[in-house]
Amino acid sequence: MKLRVLLLFLLGFILCSLPVLADANSYYYDANNRLIQVNEYGHSFKYVYNQQGGLQKVVKDANLHVNQGFESKGDGQIADHWGYWKSTDVTGSYVLDTTSPFAGHASQRIAAQSIPEGGMNVYQDIRVVPKGTYYLSAQMKVDQIQNADVTIVIHYFDDKYNLVGSAEPARLSKIMSWTGISGNVVIPDGAVRARVHFHAQKQSNYGDSKADFTIDEVVFQKEKPRSFIFNHSFEYFRDQNVASGWEPWQAEDTIGRYVVDNSTPYSGESSQRITAQSMLKGGMNVYQNIKVVPKETYYLSAQMKVNQIQNADVMIAIHYFDDSYNLVGSSTPISINTVSNWKKVSESFVVPHNAATARIHLHTQRHTKEGESSADFIVDDVVVLKEK
């Protein structure tokens, strides 16, 4: 069954699809014919415009994907500069989802209501260097899945568009909230293009098959990542409360607020500030999920500043979940209970043997049962990386 699906998948792409190529020395334009990105020499140069349509700045970026955050919405179904493929036997739809994006204002949703044999996906081609190592990451959410797999699949082509290899960096088969998925891929010898697909396909011959998933903030780059955390330096935000890609949580008995602080950031233009004026039992935090490897050791660090603290702890806490999102462990690698100026805190942590996801919290909570409890702290440059 899987072999037949793969053959359908490959045949459909080789014969029917046109390349959507984020290539070396390539130029990309928006609907107003404005230059938005140039890819050359393993980097991209992204052109940012103001509301009046004038060029505001040009940003050099390691990410080779164009429209990686799906903000340029195309026809409302497929984001600009992304291709799509759906086998003829599949019933499904594409939607540019603006209701609950991971970051920015839109994400790409793929809803396959019925998958008899083939599958459906979105994809983009990228120019690569043979034998080179690249870093791939994406934010993904799976709202519904039944007898199906949601995968990241890469097909490699030579300069004549002959298929010379393939890889599957990620495979998901369970419902999942927004989670960062990342890893390295090695380009086969002879390959000059990598076609990155976000794909849904049938899992077995028996029963109905369906999948509904959403993707955002896709990264494919030659450089090593600074952190597995998205927006680790809190530079991107939709409002002045919580930085993009971070989710807030606040106990009902806690009085507090979140602020994207640009008055005293450690680096860049902003940091994340959390002010808890009163905590009775619970606390408050911002958090982000990332996929992890069981039993592996990871390095964690952050820049933290504690402006005020009373009978409270400021901490980085981690909750570990298995593939079915059952809590299987927790740890608190970093905890602070005194006022401090900006300082770097760091620690290593080992993933439990049955964990698949780590939820990183920037958290404050009550220290003891007696007396009032409050805390005001700022965080910047949160780094999570795999130790060598």
C-alpha positions in Angstrom: 0.0 0.0 0.0 2.7 2.5 1.0 4.7 1.7 -2.1 1.7 2.4 -4.3 1.0 5.7 -2.5 4.6 6.7 -3.0 4.5 5.9 -6.7 1.3 7.9 -7.2 3.0 10.7 -5.2 6.1 10.7 -7.4 4.3 10.3 -10.7 1.9 13.1 -10.0 4.8 15.5 -9.2 7.1 14.6 -12.0 4.5 14.7 -14.7 2.0 17.3 -13.6 3.6 19.9 -11.4 5.6 23.0 -12.3 8.4 24.0 -10.1 7.9 26.7 -7.5 11.6 27.4 -7.0 13.3 29.4 -4.3 16.5 29.4 -6.4 19.9 30.9 -6.4 19.9 34.3 -8.1 16.1 34.2 -8.3 13.7 37.2 -7.9 10.2 37.1 -6.3 7.5 39.7 -6.6 4.2 40.3 -4.9 0.8 41.0 -6.5 1.8 44.7 -6.9 4.9 43.7 -8.8 7.2 44.8 -6.0 10.4 42.8 -5.4 10.0 40.9 -2.1 12.9 38.5 -2.1 16.2 37.7 -3.8 18.0 34.4 -3.2 21.7 34.2 -3.9 24.8 32.6 -2.5 22.9 30.6 0.1 21.1 33.5 1.6 17.9 35.5 1.0 17.4 39.2 0.9 13.8 40.1 2.0 12.4 43.5 0.9 10.0 45.1 3.5 7.6 47.9 2.5 5.7 50.4 4.5 2.0 51.0 4.3 2.5 53.7 1.6 4.2 51.1 -0.6 7.7 52.6 -0.2 10.7 50.4 0.5 11.4 50.4 4.2 14.4 48.1 4.5 16.2 45.1 3.1 16.8 42.2 5.5 19.5 39.6 4.9 18.1 36.2 6.1 19.5 32.7 6.2 16.1 31.2 5.4 15.8 30.3 1.7 12.0 29.8 1.7 9.9 32.6 0.2 6.7 33.5 2.0 7.7 31.2 4.8 5.0 32.6 7.1 2.2 32.4 4.5 1.5 36.1 5.0 1.1 36.7 1.2 -2.3 35.0 0.9 -2.6 34.4 -2.9 -6.1 33.3 -3.8 -7.1 32.7 -0.2 -6.5 28.9 -0.6 -2.8 28.6 -1.4 -0.2 31.1 -0.2 1.8 32.9 -2.9 4.9 31.2 -4.1 3.8 27.7 -2.9 2.7 24.9 -5.2 0.2 22.3 -4.4 -0.6 18.7 -5.5 -3.7 16.6 -4.8 -4.3 13.1 -6.3 -7.6 12.7 -8.2 -9.1 10.3 -5.6 -8.7 12.7 -2.7 -11.5 14.9 -1.4 -10.0 17.9 0.4 -9.4 21.7 0.5 -6.7 24.3 1.0 -7.4 27.3 3.2 -5.3 30.3 4.2 -6.3 30.2 7.9 -6.5 33.6 9.6 -8.4 32.4 12.7 -5.6 30.8 14.7 -2.2 31.3 13.0 1.0 30.4 14.9 2.5 33.8 14.1 1.6 36.7 11.9 -1.8 36.8 10.4 -2.1 33.6 8.4 -1.1 30.0 8.2 -1.5 27.3 5.5 -4.2 24.7 6.3 -4.6 21.4 4.5 -7.8 19.5 5.1 -8.1 16.1 3.5 -11.7 14.8 4.2 -11.1 11.5 2.4 -7.9 9.8 1.2 -8.6 6.6 -0.7 -5.1 6.0 -2.0 -3.1 9.1 -2.9 -2.7 12.2 -0.8 -2.4 16.0 -0.9 0.2 18.6 0.0 1.8 22.0 -0.6 5.4 22.3 -1.6 8.2 24.7 -2.6 11.5 24.1 -4.4 14.9 25.4 -3.1 18.3 25.5 -4.7 20.8 23.4 -2.7 24.4 22.4 -2.8 25.2 18.6 -3.3 26.3 16.9 -0.1 25.5 20.0 1.9 23.8 19.9 5.3 20.8 22.1 5.8 18.6 22.9 8.8 14.8 22.4 8.3 12.1 23.5 10.7 8.4 24.3 10.7 5.6 25.0 13.1 2.8 22.4 12.7 -0.6 21.7 14.2 -2.7 18.6 13.6 -6.4 19.1 14.4 -7.8 15.8 13.1 -6.2 12.6 11.9 -7.6 9.2 11.2 -5.7 6.3 9.6 -3.4 8.8 8.0 0.1 10.3 8.3 1.1 13.9 8.1 4.7 14.1 6.8 7.4 16.4 5.8 8.8 14.8 2.6 11.7 16.1 0.5 12.4 15.1 -3.1 15.8 15.8 -4.6 16.4 16.6 -8.3 19.4 17.1 -10.5 19.8 20.0 -12.9 17.6 18.3 -15.5 14.9 17.6 -13.0 15.6 13.9 -12.7 14.6 12.5 -9.3 17.8 11.5 -7.5 16.7 10.9 -3.9 14.1 11.5 -1.2 13.9 11.9 2.6 11.2 12.1 5.2 12.4 14.3 8.1 9.1 14.1 10.0 6.0 11.9 10.3 3.0 12.7 12.5 0.1 10.4 13.2 -1.6 12.0 16.3 -3.5 15.1 17.1 -1.0 17.9 18.1 -1.2 21.5 19.1 1.2 24.0 17.6 4.7 22.5 17.9 8.1 23.3 16.4 9.6 20.5 14.4 13.2 20.7 13.4 16.2 18.6 12.2 19.1 18.4 9.7 19.0 17.0 6.2 21.9 16.0 4.0 21.6 16.6 0.3 22.4 13.6 -2.0 25.3 13.8 -4.4 24.1 15.2 -7.7 21.1 17.0 -6.3 20.7 20.7 -6.9 17.1 21.2 -6.0 15.1 20.1 -2.9 11.3 20.0 -3.1 9.9 20.4 0.4 6.4 19.0 0.8 3.9 19.1 3.7 1.9 16.1 2.9 -1.0 14.0 4.1 -1.5 10.4 3.0 -3.4 7.2 3.9 -1.7 5.0 6.5 -3.2 1.6 5.7 -5.6 -0.2 3.4 -8.4 -0.5 5.9 -10.9 2.1 7.0 -11.6 5.7 6.3 -8.6 8.1 6.1 -8.5 11.8 6.8 -6.2 14.5 8.1 -6.6 18.2 8.9 -3.4 20.1 9.6 -1.8 23.6 9.5 1.7 24.8 9.0 3.5 28.1 9.6 7.0 29.6 9.7 8.9 27.2 7.5 12.7 27.4 7.6 15.2 25.8 5.3 18.8 27.2 5.6 22.4 26.4 5.3 23.4 28.1 8.6 23.1 26.3 11.9 20.0 27.5 13.9 20.5 30.0 16.8 17.7 28.2 18.7 15.0 25.6 18.2 12.6 28.2 19.7 10.8 30.3 17.3 11.1 34.1 17.9 13.5 33.4 20.6 14.5 37.1 20.9 10.9 38.3 20.9 11.3 40.6 17.9 8.1 39.7 16.2 4.6 40.4 17.6 1.0 40.9 16.6 0.2 43.2 19.5 2.0 44.7 22.5 1.2 41.9 24.9 2.7 38.5 23.9 5.4 38.0 21.2 4.4 35.9 18.2 4.8 32.2 18.5 4.4 32.3 22.3 1.2 31.2 24.1 0.2 32.8 27.4 -1.2 31.0 30.5 -2.5 32.7 33.6 -4.2 31.1 36.6 -7.7 32.5 37.5 -6.4 33.6 40.9 -3.5 35.6 39.4 -3.6 39.3 38.6 -1.0 40.3 36.0 -0.2 41.4 32.5 2.1 40.7 29.6 4.0 43.4 27.7 6.3 43.2 24.7 8.8 45.6 26.3 10.9 47.8 24.0 12.2 50.2 26.7 15.0 48.1 28.1 15.6 45.0 25.9 18.7 42.9 26.4 19.3 42.8 22.6 17.4 43.8 19.5 14.4 46.0 19.9 12.1 44.1 22.3 11.9 41.5 25.1 9.0 39.7 26.8 7.9 41.2 30.1 5.7 39.3 32.6 4.2 41.2 35.6 2.3 39.3 38.2 0.9 41.8 40.8 -0.8 39.1 42.9 -0.6 35.3 42.9 -2.7 33.4 45.4 -2.1 29.8 44.3 -1.3 29.5 40.6 0.9 31.8 38.5 1.4 32.9 34.9 3.8 32.3 32.0 4.3 32.2 28.3 5.3 28.9 26.6 6.2 27.2 23.4 6.3 23.5 22.3 9.1 21.8 20.4 9.6 18.2 19.3 12.5 16.5 21.1 14.4 13.2 20.9 14.0 10.8 23.9 17.1 10.4 26.1 19.0 13.2 24.3 20.6 16.1 26.2 19.7 19.7 25.3 21.3 23.0 26.2 19.0 25.7 27.6 19.9 29.4 28.2 18.2 32.8 28.4 18.8 36.4 29.4 16.7 37.3 32.4 16.1 40.4 34.4 14.0 40.5 37.6 12.8 44.0 38.5 10.7 43.0 41.5 10.0 39.8 43.4 8.2 39.0 46.7 7.5 35.5 48.0 7.8 34.2 44.4 10.0 32.2 42.0 10.8 33.1 38.5 11.7 30.0 36.5 12.1 28.2 33.2 10.0 25.1 33.6 9.7 22.2 31.1 6.8 19.7 30.8 7.3 16.6 28.7 4.6 14.9 26.7 4.4 11.6 24.8 3.0 11.2 21.3 -0.6 11.2 22.6 0.1 14.4 24.7 0.1 12.6 28.0 2.3 14.3 30.6 5.2 12.0 31.2 7.6 14.3 33.2 8.7 17.8 34.2 11.8 19.7 35.3 12.8 23.1 36.4 16.3 23.7 35.1 16.4 27.4 36.1 14.8 29.2 39.1 15.4 32.7 40.5 14.0 34.3 43.7 16.0 37.5 44.0 16.1 40.9 42.1 18.7 41.0 39.4 19.8 43.0 36.4 20.2 41.3 33.0 22.1 38.1 33.4 22.5 34.9 31.4 21.1 31.7 33.0 21.9 28.3 31.5 21.5 24.6 32.2 21.3 21.3 30.4 18.3 18.9 30.5 17.8 15.3 29.5 14.6 14.3 27.8 12.7 11.4 29.4 12.8 8.1 27.5 9.1 8.2 26.6 8.8 12.0 25.7 8.2 13.4 22.2 7.4 17.0 23.0 8.9 19.5 25.4 6.9 22.6 26.5 9.2 25.4 27.5 7.6 27.8 30.1 8.8 31.2 31.2 7.0 31.1 34.4 6.4 32.7 37.8 4.6 31.3 40.8 4.1 31.7 44.5 7.0 30.6 46.7 5.3 29.9 50.0 1.7 29.8 51.3 2.0 32.8 53.7 2.1 36.4 52.7 1.6 38.3 49.5 3.2 37.1 46.3 4.3 39.1 43.2 7.0 39.2 40.5 8.0 41.4 37.6 10.6 40.0 35.2 11.8 40.3 31.6 13.2 37.5 29.3 15.2 37.7 26.1 17.3 35.4 23.8 15.8 32.0 24.8 18.0 29.3 23.4 17.3 25.6 23.2 19.8 23.5 21.2 20.9 19.9 21.1 24.2 19.3 22.9 26.9 17.8 20.7 
